[in-house]
Amino acid sequence: MFALLALCLAIAGNAIQVSRSSFSGEYGGGGGKRFSHSGNQLDGPITALRVRVNWLFIVGLQVRYGSQWSDYVGGSWGDLEEIFLHPGESVVQVSGKYKLYLRRLVFTTDRGRHFSFGKDTGTSFNAAPLHPRTVLRYLSGRAGALIDALGFHWDAYPGHC
């Protein structure tokens, strides 16, 4: 009986895994069509961002995971800005503002760099991981002609990259 109990505890102990993932959001309004980059994270860590802005809103965005760009989401009018992360650098915080649509995004990296897009008006938000040593792994949200809302998914930096 004791051997059976020990075996069951050993199996259960191996099955328990500590999750370090967390989610922040969704920040923004309720419109738009849902999107998720959950599959894109398999291409590697976030290495670059393209954000399209106009005088009032975050219009669109695209994220590079490893060397592969995600599908572009959002509208086509406004200025397209592009930033690249250094090798091994990760996003560890995203703040911004919204009012029905996303108006401002500020990405902060683990190397202290800040990348700011959009207008500083609306309701503030601050997204950060719940667990130490975790980084932004992918985005999800809703978009149409503008970025309606964004959510941020955090997890450990991929070990194979």
DSSP file (Angstrom, degrees, kcal/mol; ACC not computed):
  #  RESIDUE AA STRUCTURE BP1 BP2  ACC     N-H-->O    O-->H-N    N-H-->O    O-->H-N    TCO  KAPPA ALPHA  PHI   PSI    X-CA   Y-CA   Z-CA
    1    1 A M     >        0   0    0      0, 0.0     4,-2.2     0, 0.0     5,-0.2   0.000 360.0 360.0 360.0 -44.2    0.0    0.0    0.0
    2    2 A F  H  >  +     0   0    0      1,-0.2     4,-2.5     2,-0.2     5,-0.2   0.888 360.0  52.1 -63.4 -39.2    2.8    2.4    0.9
    3    3 A A  H  > S+     0   0    0      2,-0.2     4,-2.3     1,-0.2    -1,-0.2   0.894 109.2  49.8 -63.8 -40.2    4.6    1.7   -2.4
    4    4 A L  H  > S+     0   0    0      2,-0.2     4,-2.3     1,-0.2    -2,-0.2   0.907 111.2  48.9 -65.1 -41.9    1.5    2.4   -4.3
    5    5 A L  H  X S+     0   0    0     -4,-2.2     4,-2.3     2,-0.2    -2,-0.2   0.912 111.3  49.8 -63.4 -43.3    1.0    5.7   -2.5
    6    6 A A  H  X S+     0   0    0     -4,-2.5     4,-2.2     1,-0.2    -2,-0.2   0.898 110.8  49.9 -62.3 -41.2    4.7    6.7   -3.1
    7    7 A L  H  X S+     0   0    0     -4,-2.3     4,-2.3     2,-0.2    -2,-0.2   0.916 110.6  49.5 -63.9 -43.8    4.3    5.9   -6.8
    8    8 A C  H  X S+     0   0    0     -4,-2.3     4,-2.5     1,-0.2    -2,-0.2   0.902 111.7  48.7 -62.9 -41.4    1.1    8.0   -7.1
    9    9 A L  H  X S+     0   0    0     -4,-2.3     4,-2.5     2,-0.2    -1,-0.2   0.888 110.6  50.8 -66.1 -38.9    2.8   10.9   -5.4
   10   10 A A  H  X S+     0   0    0     -4,-2.2     4,-1.8     2,-0.2    -2,-0.2   0.909 112.1  46.8 -64.9 -42.1    5.8   10.7   -7.6
   11   11 A I  H  X S+     0   0    0     -4,-2.3     4,-1.4     2,-0.2    -2,-0.2   0.932 114.4  46.8 -66.1 -44.7    3.7   10.7  -10.7
   12   12 A A  H  X S+     0   0    0     -4,-2.5     4,-1.2     1,-0.2    -2,-0.2   0.884 109.8  54.6 -64.0 -39.0    1.6   13.6   -9.5
   13   13 A G  H  < S+     0   0    0     -4,-2.5    -1,-0.2     1,-0.2    -2,-0.2   0.870 108.9  47.8 -63.5 -37.2    4.7   15.5   -8.5
   14   14 A N  H  < S+     0   0    0     -4,-1.8    -1,-0.2     1,-0.2    -2,-0.2   0.782 108.7  55.2 -73.8 -25.9    6.1   15.1  -12.0
   15   15 A A  H  < S+     0   0    0     -4,-1.4     2,-0.5    -5,-0.1    -1,-0.2   0.728  87.2  92.1 -79.6 -21.5    2.8   16.2  -13.6
   16   16 A I     <  -     0   0    0     -4,-1.2     2,-0.4    -3,-0.2    -4,-0.0  -0.619  56.0-178.7 -78.4 123.7    2.7   19.5  -11.6
   17   17 A Q        -     0   0    0     -2,-0.5     2,-0.6     0, 0.0    -3,-0.0  -0.978  27.6-124.5-123.4 136.7    4.3   22.3  -13.6
   18   18 A V        -     0   0    0     -2,-0.4     2,-0.4     2,-0.0    -2,-0.0  -0.683  25.6-142.3 -81.0 122.0    4.7   25.8  -12.3
   19   19 A S        +     0   0    0     -2,-0.6   136,-0.0     1,-0.1    -1,-0.0  -0.700  22.7 178.0 -85.8 133.3    3.1   28.2  -14.8
   20   20 A R        +     0   0    0     -2,-0.4   111,-0.3   111,-0.1     2,-0.2   0.243  47.3 109.9-113.9   9.2    4.9   31.5  -15.3
   21   21 A S        +     0   0    0    134,-0.1     2,-0.3   109,-0.1   134,-0.2  -0.537  40.0 170.6 -86.2 153.7    2.6   32.9  -17.9
   22   22 A S  E     -A  154   0A   0    132,-1.9   132,-2.9    -2,-0.2     2,-0.4  -0.960  21.6-136.4-153.2 168.2    0.2   35.8  -17.3
   23   23 A F  E     -A  153   0A   0     -2,-0.3     2,-0.4   130,-0.2   130,-0.2  -0.989   8.8-166.0-133.7 138.2   -2.1   38.1  -19.2
   24   24 A S  E     -A  152   0A   0    128,-2.6   128,-3.0    -2,-0.4     2,-0.3  -0.993  43.5 -36.9-122.9 128.8   -2.7   41.9  -19.0
   25   25 A G  E     -A  151   0A   0     -2,-0.4   126,-0.2     1,-0.3     2,-0.1  -0.780  19.0-134.6 123.5-164.9   -5.7   43.5  -20.6
   26   26 A E  E     -     0   0A   0    124,-0.5     2,-0.5    -2,-0.3    -1,-0.3   0.452  46.8-176.3 -85.9 136.2   -7.7   43.8  -22.8
   27   27 A Y  E     +A  150   0A   0    123,-3.1   123,-2.1    -3,-0.2     2,-0.3  -0.896  42.2  34.0-107.1 126.3   -7.3   47.6  -22.9
   28   28 A G  E    S-A  149   0A   0     -2,-0.5   121,-0.3   121,-0.2    73,-0.2  -0.896  90.1 -32.6 134.7-162.7   -9.5   49.7  -25.2
   29   29 A G        -     0   0    0    119,-2.0   113,-0.1    71,-0.9    72,-0.1  -0.159  52.7-109.0 -87.9-176.7  -13.0   49.7  -26.6
   30   30 A G  S    S+     0   0    0     -2,-0.0   119,-0.1    71,-0.0    71,-0.1   0.397  81.2  91.0 -98.7   2.2  -15.3   46.9  -27.6
   31   31 A G        +     0   0    0     69,-0.4   117,-0.1   117,-0.1   118,-0.1  -0.130  53.3  58.5 -88.2-174.1  -15.3   47.1  -31.4
   32   32 A G  S    S-     0   0    0    110,-0.1     2,-0.4   116,-0.1   112,-0.2   0.005  82.9 -65.1  86.5 170.4  -13.3   45.4  -34.1
   33   33 A K  E     -B  143   0A   0    110,-2.7   110,-2.1     1,-0.1   115,-0.1  -0.797  55.0-108.1 -97.9 137.0  -12.5   41.9  -35.1
   34   34 A R  E     +B  142   0A   0     -2,-0.4     2,-0.3   108,-0.2   108,-0.3  -0.313  40.0 174.9 -65.3 143.4  -10.6   39.6  -32.7
   35   35 A F  E     -B  141   0A   0    106,-2.5   106,-2.4    38,-0.0     2,-0.3  -0.972   9.5-170.9-142.0 158.1   -6.9   38.7  -33.5
   36   36 A S  E     -B  140   0A   0     -2,-0.3     3,-0.3   104,-0.2   104,-0.2  -0.980  20.6-160.6-150.2 138.7   -4.2   36.7  -31.7
   37   37 A H    >>  +     0   0    0    102,-2.5     4,-1.2    -2,-0.3     3,-0.6   0.053  55.7 123.1-100.1  22.5   -0.6   36.2  -32.3
   38   38 A S  T 34 S+     0   0    0      1,-0.3     3,-0.4     2,-0.2     4,-0.2   0.871  76.8  45.4 -56.6 -39.1   -0.4   33.1  -30.1
   39   39 A G  T >4 S+     0   0    0     -3,-0.3     3,-1.3     1,-0.2    -1,-0.3   0.792 103.1  65.5 -73.0 -27.3    0.9   30.9  -32.9
   40   40 A N  G X4 S+     0   0    0     -3,-0.6     3,-2.4     1,-0.3     4,-0.3   0.803  84.9  71.7 -65.9 -28.8    3.5   33.5  -34.0
   41   41 A Q  G >< S+     0   0    0     -4,-1.2     3,-1.4    -3,-0.4    -1,-0.3   0.735  84.1  70.3 -61.8 -19.6    5.4   33.2  -30.7
   42   42 A L  G <  S+     0   0    0     -3,-1.3    -1,-0.3     1,-0.3    -2,-0.2   0.706  87.8  65.0 -68.6 -18.7    6.6   29.8  -31.9
   43   43 A D  G <  S-     0   0    0     -3,-2.4    24,-0.4     1,-0.3    -1,-0.3   0.595 120.6 -90.3 -77.9 -10.9    8.7   31.7  -34.5
   44   44 A G    <   -     0   0    0     -3,-1.4    -1,-0.3    -4,-0.3     3,-0.1  -0.785  61.8 -30.5 132.2-175.1   10.8   33.2  -31.6
   45   45 A P  S    S-     0   0    0      0, 0.0    21,-3.4     0, 0.0     2,-0.3  -0.236  75.5 -82.4 -71.7 164.2   10.8   36.1  -29.3
   46   46 A I  E     +D   65   0B   0     90,-0.5    19,-0.2    19,-0.3    45,-0.1  -0.542  52.9 166.6 -66.7 126.0    9.6   39.6  -30.3
   47   47 A T  E     +     0   0B   0     17,-3.0    38,-2.7     1,-0.3     2,-0.3   0.549  57.9   8.5-120.2 -14.9   12.3   41.3  -32.3
   48   48 A A  E     -DE  64  84B   0     16,-1.1    16,-2.5    36,-0.3     2,-0.4  -0.987  56.1-149.0-162.9 160.3   10.6   44.3  -33.9
   49   49 A L  E     -DE  63  83B   0     34,-2.4    34,-2.6    -2,-0.3     2,-0.5  -0.997   0.7-162.5-136.9 139.9    7.4   46.3  -34.0
   50   50 A R  E     -DE  62  82B   0     12,-3.0    12,-2.2    -2,-0.4     2,-0.4  -0.995  15.7-178.3-118.3 125.4    5.7   48.3  -36.6
   51   51 A V  E     -DE  61  81B   0     30,-2.8    30,-2.9    -2,-0.5     2,-0.5  -0.989  14.3-154.3-127.7 126.2    3.1   50.8  -35.4
   52   52 A R  E     +DE  60  80B   0      8,-2.7     7,-2.5    -2,-0.4     8,-1.6  -0.877  22.9 176.0-100.2 127.7    0.9   53.0  -37.6
   53   53 A V  E     -DE  58  79B   0     26,-2.6    26,-2.6    -2,-0.5     2,-0.2  -0.919  16.0-169.5-129.4 153.2   -0.3   56.2  -36.0
   54   54 A N        -     0   0    0      3,-2.1    64,-0.1    -2,-0.3    24,-0.1  -0.561  55.0 -72.5-122.2-163.9   -2.3   59.2  -37.0
   55   55 A W  S    S+     0   0    0     -2,-0.2     3,-0.1     1,-0.2    23,-0.0   0.617 127.4  13.8 -69.9 -10.4   -2.9   62.5  -35.2
   56   56 A L  S    S+     0   0    0      1,-0.2     2,-0.3    63,-0.1    63,-0.2   0.598 118.4  39.9-136.0 -23.0   -5.3   60.9  -32.7
   57   57 A F  S    S-     0   0    0     61,-0.1    -3,-2.1    41,-0.0     2,-0.8  -0.852  71.3-109.7-134.4 162.1   -5.1   57.0  -32.7
   58   58 A I  E     -D   53   0B   0     44,-2.7    89,-2.2    -2,-0.3    44,-0.3  -0.880  40.7-176.3 -83.9 114.0   -3.0   53.9  -33.0
   59   59 A V  E     -     0   0B   0     -7,-2.5    16,-2.0    -2,-0.8     2,-0.3   0.886  51.1 -18.5 -87.5 -42.5   -4.2   52.8  -36.4
   60   60 A G  E     -DF  52  74B   0     -8,-1.6    -8,-2.7    14,-0.3     2,-0.3  -0.970  53.8-159.4-158.7 168.9   -2.4   49.5  -37.0
   61   61 A L  E     -DF  51  73B   0     12,-2.4    12,-2.3    -2,-0.3     2,-0.3  -0.996   7.0-171.2-157.6 159.8    0.4   47.2  -35.9
   62   62 A Q  E     -D   50   0B   0    -12,-2.2   -12,-3.0    -2,-0.3     2,-0.4  -0.980  13.6-153.9-149.7 141.3    2.6   44.3  -36.9
   63   63 A V  E     -D   49   0B   0     -2,-0.3     7,-3.0     8,-0.3     2,-0.6  -0.955   9.5-140.5-124.3 137.7    5.0   42.4  -34.7
   64   64 A R  E     -DG  48  69B   0    -16,-2.5   -17,-3.0    -2,-0.4   -16,-1.1  -0.877  14.0-166.4 -97.8 124.3    8.1   40.4  -35.8
   65   65 A Y  E >   -DG  46  68B   0      3,-3.0     3,-2.2    -2,-0.6     2,-0.5  -0.946  69.3 -39.4-108.5 115.1    8.6   37.2  -33.9
   66   66 A G  T 3  S-     0   0    0    -21,-3.4   -22,-0.2    -2,-0.6   -19,-0.1  -0.587 126.3 -30.9  63.9-117.7   12.1   35.9  -34.5
   67   67 A S  T 3  S+     0   0    0     -2,-0.5     2,-0.5   -24,-0.4    -1,-0.3   0.283 122.0  93.0-111.3   8.1   12.6   36.7  -38.2
   68   68 A Q  E <   -G   65   0B   0     -3,-2.2    -3,-3.0   -28,-0.1     2,-0.3  -0.888  66.4-139.2-110.2 129.9    8.9   36.4  -39.2
   69   69 A W  E     -G   64   0B   0     -2,-0.5    -5,-0.3    -5,-0.3     3,-0.1  -0.644  18.9-129.3 -83.0 140.3    6.4   39.2  -39.3
   70   70 A S        -     0   0    0     -7,-3.0     2,-0.1    -2,-0.3    -1,-0.1  -0.237  42.6 -76.6 -70.9 171.1    2.9   38.6  -38.1
   71   71 A D        -     0   0    0      1,-0.1     2,-0.3    -9,-0.1    -8,-0.3  -0.466  54.1-109.1 -64.4 145.1   -0.1   39.6  -40.2
   72   72 A Y        -     0   0    0    -10,-0.1     2,-0.4    -2,-0.1   -10,-0.2  -0.606  35.9-163.8 -75.9 137.1   -0.8   43.4  -40.1
   73   73 A V  E     +F   61   0B   0    -12,-2.3   -12,-2.4    -2,-0.3     2,-0.2  -0.964  44.7  27.0-122.9 143.7   -3.9   44.4  -38.2
   74   74 A G  E    S-F   60   0B   0     -2,-0.4   -14,-0.3   -14,-0.2    72,-0.2  -0.665  90.2 -32.4 110.9-165.1   -5.7   47.7  -38.3
   75   75 A G        -     0   0    0    -16,-2.0    70,-0.1    70,-0.6    71,-0.1  -0.167  40.8-127.8 -90.9-178.1   -6.1   50.5  -40.9
   76   76 A S  S    S+     0   0    0     -2,-0.0     2,-0.4   -16,-0.0    70,-0.1   0.360  73.7  92.0-115.6   3.5   -3.9   51.9  -43.6
   77   77 A W        +     0   0    0     68,-0.3     2,-0.2   -25,-0.1    -2,-0.1  -0.853  66.1  43.8-108.7 139.8   -3.9   55.6  -43.0
   78   78 A G  S    S-     0   0    0     -2,-0.4     2,-0.4   -19,-0.1   -24,-0.3  -0.646  93.5 -48.0 122.6 177.7   -1.3   57.3  -40.9
   79   79 A D  E     -E   53   0B   0    -26,-2.6   -26,-2.6    -2,-0.2     2,-0.6  -0.710  47.3-138.6 -89.7 133.3    2.5   57.2  -40.5
   80   80 A L  E     -E   52   0B   0     -2,-0.4     2,-0.4   -28,-0.2   -28,-0.2  -0.818  20.6-170.9 -93.5 122.7    4.2   53.8  -40.1
   81   81 A E  E     -E   51   0B   0    -30,-2.9   -30,-2.8    -2,-0.6     2,-0.4  -0.899   2.0-163.3-113.6 144.5    6.9   53.7  -37.5
   82   82 A E  E     -E   50   0B   0     -2,-0.4     2,-0.4   -32,-0.2   -32,-0.2  -0.988   7.6-178.1-132.7 133.9    9.3   50.8  -37.0
   83   83 A I  E     -E   49   0B   0    -34,-2.6   -34,-2.4    -2,-0.4     2,-0.4  -0.969  11.3-152.1-130.3 149.2   11.6   49.8  -34.1
   84   84 A F  E     -E   48   0B   0     -2,-0.4   -36,-0.3   -36,-0.2     2,-0.2  -0.958  12.0-136.4-120.5 137.7   14.0   46.9  -33.7
   85   85 A L        -     0   0    0    -38,-2.7     3,-0.1    -2,-0.4     6,-0.0  -0.609  27.8-109.5 -85.9 151.5   15.0   45.3  -30.4
   86   86 A H    >   -     0   0    0     -2,-0.2     3,-2.5     1,-0.1    -1,-0.1  -0.422  53.5 -76.2 -71.3 155.8   18.7   44.5  -29.8
   87   87 A P  T 3  S+     0   0    0      0, 0.0    -1,-0.1     0, 0.0     3,-0.1  -0.332 122.6  11.1 -54.5 129.3   19.5   40.7  -29.8
   88   88 A G  T 3  S+     0   0    0      1,-0.3     2,-0.2    73,-0.1    -2,-0.0   0.343  97.7 129.5  82.9  -6.6   18.3   39.3  -26.5
   89   89 A E    <   -     0   0    0     -3,-2.5     2,-0.3   -42,-0.1    -1,-0.3  -0.577  36.7-171.3 -82.1 144.8   16.3   42.4  -25.6
   90   90 A S        -     0   0    0     -2,-0.2    20,-2.2    -3,-0.1     2,-0.5  -0.951  28.8-109.8-136.5 154.0   12.7   42.0  -24.5
   91   91 A V  E     +H  109   0C   0     45,-0.3    45,-2.8    -2,-0.3    18,-0.3  -0.727  34.4 171.4 -80.9 127.9    9.7   44.1  -23.8
   92   92 A V  E     +     0   0C   0     16,-2.8     2,-0.3    -2,-0.5    17,-0.2   0.417  62.9  23.2-118.7  -3.4    8.9   44.0  -20.0
   93   93 A Q  E     -H  108   0C   0     15,-1.3    15,-2.8    35,-0.2     2,-0.4  -0.957  54.3-167.9-161.1 143.2    6.2   46.6  -19.7
   94   94 A V  E     +HI 107 127C   0     33,-2.7    33,-3.6    -2,-0.3     2,-0.3  -0.985  14.5 172.8-134.2 124.9    3.6   48.3  -22.0
   95   95 A S  E     +HI 106 126C   0     11,-2.3    11,-2.8    -2,-0.4     2,-0.3  -0.792  13.4 130.0-121.5 169.8    1.7   51.4  -20.9
   96   96 A G  E     -HI 105 125C   0     29,-2.0    29,-2.1    -2,-0.3     2,-0.3  -0.988  42.5 -95.2 174.5-167.0   -0.7   53.5  -22.9
   97   97 A K  E     +HI 104 124C   0      7,-1.4     6,-2.9    -2,-0.3     7,-1.8  -0.982  28.1 179.8-142.0 151.0   -4.0   55.3  -23.2
   98   98 A Y  E     +HI 102 123C   0     25,-1.7    25,-2.9    -2,-0.3     4,-0.2  -0.986  18.8 176.4-148.6 156.6   -7.4   54.5  -24.7
   99   99 A K  S    S-     0   0    0      2,-2.4     2,-1.6    -2,-0.3   -70,-0.1  -0.601  90.4 -39.4-160.4  95.2  -10.8   56.0  -25.2
  100  100 A L  S    S+     0   0    0     -2,-0.1   -71,-0.9   -72,-0.0   -69,-0.4  -0.235 142.0  35.4  70.3 -43.2  -12.9   53.6  -27.4
  101  101 A Y  S    S-     0   0    0     -2,-1.6    -2,-2.4   -73,-0.2     2,-0.3  -0.867 104.0 -86.4-127.7 163.6   -9.8   53.0  -29.5
  102  102 A L  E     +H   98   0C   0     45,-2.7   -44,-2.7    -2,-0.3    -4,-0.3  -0.542  43.4 171.9 -70.5 134.0   -6.1   52.8  -28.6
  103  103 A R  E     +     0   0C   0     -6,-2.9    16,-2.0     1,-0.3     2,-0.3   0.667  60.0  20.0-115.0 -27.9   -4.5   56.3  -28.5
  104  104 A R  E     -HJ  97 118C   0     -7,-1.8    -7,-1.4    14,-0.2     2,-0.4  -0.999  53.1-173.7-149.0 141.9   -1.0   55.7  -27.1
  105  105 A L  E     -HJ  96 117C   0     12,-2.6    12,-2.8    -2,-0.3     2,-0.4  -0.999   0.7-175.2-134.1 135.2    1.4   52.9  -26.6
  106  106 A V  E     -HJ  95 116C   0    -11,-2.8   -11,-2.3    -2,-0.4     2,-0.5  -0.962   9.3-162.0-130.4 114.8    4.8   52.9  -24.8
  107  107 A F  E     -HJ  94 115C   0      8,-2.6     8,-2.5    -2,-0.4     2,-0.4  -0.834   5.1-165.0 -96.5 130.1    6.9   49.8  -24.9
  108  108 A T  E     -HJ  93 114C   0    -15,-2.8   -16,-2.8    -2,-0.5   -15,-1.3  -0.956   7.3-152.9-116.9 133.9    9.7   49.5  -22.2
  109  109 A T  E >   -H   91   0C   0      4,-2.5     3,-1.7    -2,-0.4   -18,-0.2  -0.553  30.9-108.2-103.0 167.9   12.5   47.0  -22.6
  110  110 A D  T 3  S+     0   0    0    -20,-2.2   -19,-0.1     1,-0.3    -1,-0.1   0.509 118.8  60.6 -70.7  -4.1   14.6   45.1  -20.1
  111  111 A R  T 3  S-     0   0    0    -21,-0.3    -1,-0.3     2,-0.1   -20,-0.1   0.209 121.7-104.4-105.3  12.8   17.5   47.4  -21.2
  112  112 A G  S <  S+     0   0    0     -3,-1.7     2,-0.3     1,-0.3    -2,-0.1   0.579  73.5 140.9  80.5  10.1   15.7   50.6  -20.2
  113  113 A R        -     0   0    0      2,-0.0    -4,-2.5     0, 0.0     2,-0.4  -0.637  34.9-157.0 -86.3 147.0   14.7   51.7  -23.7
  114  114 A H  E     -J  108   0C   0     -2,-0.3     2,-0.5    -6,-0.2    -6,-0.2  -0.984   7.0-166.7-125.3 133.1   11.2   53.2  -24.2
  115  115 A F  E     -J  107   0C   0     -8,-2.5    -8,-2.6    -2,-0.4     2,-0.4  -0.975  13.2-166.6-122.3 116.7    9.4   53.4  -27.5
  116  116 A S  E     +J  106   0C   0     -2,-0.5     2,-0.4   -10,-0.2   -10,-0.2  -0.864   9.4 176.5-113.2 136.0    6.4   55.7  -27.6
  117  117 A F  E     +J  105   0C   0    -12,-2.8   -12,-2.6    -2,-0.4     2,-0.1  -0.998  42.2   3.6-136.2 137.4    3.6   55.9  -30.2
  118  118 A G  E    S-J  104   0C   0     -2,-0.4     2,-0.3   -14,-0.2   -14,-0.2  -0.336  88.5 -33.2  95.6-168.7    0.5   58.0  -30.4
  119  119 A K        -     0   0    0    -16,-2.0     2,-1.5   -63,-0.2   -22,-0.1  -0.708  45.7-127.1-101.6 142.5   -1.2   60.8  -28.5
  120  120 A D  S    S+     0   0    0     -2,-0.3     2,-0.3   -24,-0.0   -16,-0.1  -0.429  70.9 105.0 -89.9  61.8   -1.2   61.2  -24.7
  121  121 A T        +     0   0    0     -2,-1.5     2,-0.2   -65,-0.1   -18,-0.1  -0.984  51.4  37.7-138.2 150.5   -5.0   61.4  -24.0
  122  122 A G  S    S-     0   0    0     -2,-0.3     2,-0.4   -25,-0.1   -23,-0.2  -0.666  95.5 -19.9 114.4-167.6   -7.5   59.1  -22.6
  123  123 A T  E     -I   98   0C   0    -25,-2.9   -25,-1.7    -2,-0.2     2,-0.1  -0.647  68.1-128.6 -80.8 130.1   -7.7   56.5  -19.8
  124  124 A S  E     -I   97   0C   0     -2,-0.4     2,-0.3   -27,-0.2   -27,-0.2  -0.449  26.6-179.8 -80.3 150.0   -4.3   55.2  -18.7
  125  125 A F  E     -I   96   0C   0    -29,-2.1   -29,-2.0    -2,-0.1     2,-0.4  -0.975  13.5-160.7-141.1 158.0   -3.2   51.6  -18.4
  126  126 A N  E     -I   95   0C   0     -2,-0.3     2,-0.5   -31,-0.2   -31,-0.3  -0.940   9.6-167.5-140.6 116.0    0.0   49.9  -17.4
  127  127 A A  E     +I   94   0C   0    -33,-3.6   -33,-2.7    -2,-0.4  -103,-0.1  -0.898  18.6 152.2-109.7 130.3    0.6   46.2  -18.4
  128  128 A A        -     0   0    0     -2,-0.5   -35,-0.2   -35,-0.2    26,-0.1  -0.977  46.5 -90.4-149.9 156.3    3.4   44.2  -16.9
  129  129 A P        -     0   0    0      0, 0.0  -108,-0.1     0, 0.0     4,-0.1  -0.313  22.4-140.3 -69.1 153.9    4.0   40.5  -16.2
  130  130 A L  S    S+     0   0    0   -110,-0.1  -109,-0.1    24,-0.1  -108,-0.0   0.711  83.5  59.6 -82.5 -22.3    2.9   38.9  -12.9
  131  131 A H  S >  S-     0   0    0   -111,-0.3     3,-0.8     1,-0.1  -109,-0.1  -0.837  88.8-107.6-114.7 145.1    6.0   36.7  -12.6
  132  132 A P  T 3  S+     0   0    0      0, 0.0     3,-0.1     0, 0.0    -2,-0.1  -0.294  99.2  22.2 -66.0 153.4    9.7   37.7  -12.4
  133  133 A R  T 3  S+     0   0    0      1,-0.2    24,-0.5    -4,-0.1     2,-0.3   0.805  94.4 123.7  59.4  33.8   11.9   37.0  -15.4
  134  134 A T  E <   - C   0 156A   0     -3,-0.8    22,-0.3    22,-0.2     2,-0.2  -0.915  39.1-168.7-120.7 155.4    9.0   36.9  -17.8
  135  135 A V  E     - C   0 155A   0     20,-3.4    20,-2.3    -2,-0.3     2,-0.4  -0.788  38.1 -71.7-135.2 169.8    8.6   39.0  -20.9
  136  136 A L  E     + C   0 154A   0    -45,-2.8   -90,-0.5    -2,-0.2   -45,-0.3  -0.560  47.3 171.9 -68.0 121.5    6.1   40.0  -23.6
  137  137 A R  E     -     0   0A   0     16,-3.2     2,-0.3    -2,-0.4    17,-0.2   0.774  57.4 -16.3-103.6 -35.6    5.6   36.9  -25.7
  138  138 A Y  E     - C   0 153A   0     15,-1.4    15,-2.4   -92,-0.0    -1,-0.4  -0.990  56.0-123.2-164.5 167.1    2.7   37.9  -28.0
  139  139 A L  E     + C   0 152A   0     -2,-0.3  -102,-2.5    13,-0.2     2,-0.3  -0.789  20.6 175.7-112.8 154.2   -0.3   40.3  -28.5
  140  140 A S  E     +BC  36 151A   0     11,-1.8    11,-3.2    -2,-0.3     2,-0.3  -0.931  23.4 107.8-144.1 169.1   -4.0   39.7  -29.0
  141  141 A G  E     -BC  35 150A   0   -106,-2.4  -106,-2.5    -2,-0.3     2,-0.4  -0.992  58.7 -62.7 162.7-152.3   -6.9   42.1  -29.3
  142  142 A R  E     +BC  34 149A   0      7,-2.0     7,-1.9    -2,-0.3     6,-1.5  -0.997  43.1 171.0-137.9 140.1   -9.4   43.6  -31.6
  143  143 A A  E     +BC  33 147A   0   -110,-2.1  -110,-2.7    -2,-0.4     4,-0.2  -0.996  15.1 148.2-149.7 150.5   -8.9   45.7  -34.7
  144  144 A G  S    S-     0   0    0      2,-2.7   -70,-0.2    -2,-0.3     3,-0.0  -0.137  88.5 -19.7-139.6-115.4  -10.8   47.2  -37.6
  145  145 A A  S    S+     0   0    0    -71,-0.1   -70,-0.6    -2,-0.1   -68,-0.3   0.656 142.4  19.8 -73.8 -15.9  -10.0   50.5  -39.3
  146  146 A L  S    S-     0   0    0    -72,-0.2    -2,-2.7   -71,-0.1     2,-0.9  -0.855 100.9 -85.8-137.6 172.3   -8.1   51.3  -36.0
  147  147 A I  E     - C   0 143A   0    -89,-2.2   -45,-2.7    -2,-0.3   -89,-0.2  -0.793  42.8-177.1 -83.0 111.5   -6.7   49.2  -33.1
  148  148 A D  E     -     0   0A   0     -6,-1.5  -119,-2.0    -2,-0.9     2,-0.3   0.914  61.2 -12.6 -76.4 -45.0   -9.8   48.9  -30.9
  149  149 A A  E     -AC  28 142A   0     -7,-1.9    -7,-2.0  -121,-0.3     2,-0.3  -0.993  57.3-153.0-157.9 153.8   -8.1   47.0  -28.0
  150  150 A L  E     -AC  27 141A   0   -123,-2.1  -123,-3.1    -2,-0.3  -124,-0.5  -0.983   2.4-166.3-134.2 146.6   -4.9   45.1  -27.0
  151  151 A G  E     -AC  25 140A   0    -11,-3.2   -11,-1.8    -2,-0.3     2,-0.5  -0.945  15.1-142.1-125.6 152.1   -4.0   42.4  -24.6
  152  152 A F  E     -AC  24 139A   0   -128,-3.0  -128,-2.6    -2,-0.3     2,-0.5  -0.961   6.2-157.6-124.4 127.4   -0.5   41.4  -23.6
  153  153 A H  E     -AC  23 138A   0    -15,-2.4   -16,-3.2    -2,-0.5   -15,-1.4  -0.907  12.9-165.0-110.2 124.8    0.6   37.8  -23.0
  154  154 A W  E     +AC  22 136A   0   -132,-2.9  -132,-1.9    -2,-0.5     2,-0.3  -0.840  21.1 137.5-114.2 142.9    3.7   37.3  -20.8
  155  155 A D  E     - C   0 135A   0    -20,-2.3   -20,-3.4    -2,-0.3  -134,-0.1  -0.947  55.5 -55.2-164.6-179.5    5.9   34.2  -20.3
  156  156 A A  E     - C   0 134A   0     -2,-0.3   -22,-0.2   -22,-0.3     3,-0.1  -0.322  63.2 -96.7 -65.8 149.1    9.5   33.2  -20.0
  157  157 A Y        -     0   0    0    -24,-0.5     2,-0.1     1,-0.1    -1,-0.1  -0.468  53.2 -96.7 -61.9 134.5   12.0   34.2  -22.8
  158  158 A P    >   -     0   0    0      0, 0.0     3,-1.1     0, 0.0    -1,-0.1  -0.371  30.3-148.1 -62.5 127.7   12.2   31.2  -25.1
  159  159 A G  T 3  S+     0   0    0      1,-0.2    -2,-0.1     2,-0.1     0, 0.0   0.729  89.8  60.3 -69.8 -24.3   15.3   29.2  -24.2
  160  160 A H  T 3         0   0    0      1,-0.2    -1,-0.2     0, 0.0    -3,-0.0   0.513 360.0 360.0 -84.9  -3.4   16.2   28.0  -27.7
  161  161 A C    <         0   0    0     -3,-1.1    -1,-0.2   -73,-0.0    -2,-0.1   0.435 360.0 360.0-101.5 360.0   16.6   31.5  -29.1
